[in-house]
Amino acid sequence: MARNPVGWHPEDIKAALRKNSGLTLSALSSQWGFGRKAVSNTICRADYSSPIERRIADVLGVALHEVWPARWTVSGSSKSRSSGFDPIALPAVRNTQNAKAA
């Protein structure tokens, strides 16, 4: 069975961004004119923001497909983001606070 390409771990991306830019993720988001959590969300969520992914790759000095091979092709075009989505694979979220109050 073929394995999907993994790419960089989100913590490695975060560390490299802080090292290369000298800024926190929220400071980068603000500097680029986005919301405070935009860079962080983009790193962790495949469906968040292609433009921010491009900026992250620029700061890191690497190609998009090296950081996110599952999201980008070698030619630099975006892969389909919804093909691997499986809502059944998501963990069930329980609201224990409301259960206790009832």
Secondary structure, 3 states (H helix, E strand, C coil): CCCCCCCCCHHHHHHHHHHHHCCCHHHHHHHCCCCCCHHHHHHHCCCCCHHHHHHHHHHHCCCHHHHCCCCECCCCCECCCCCCCCHHHCCCCCCHHHHHHC
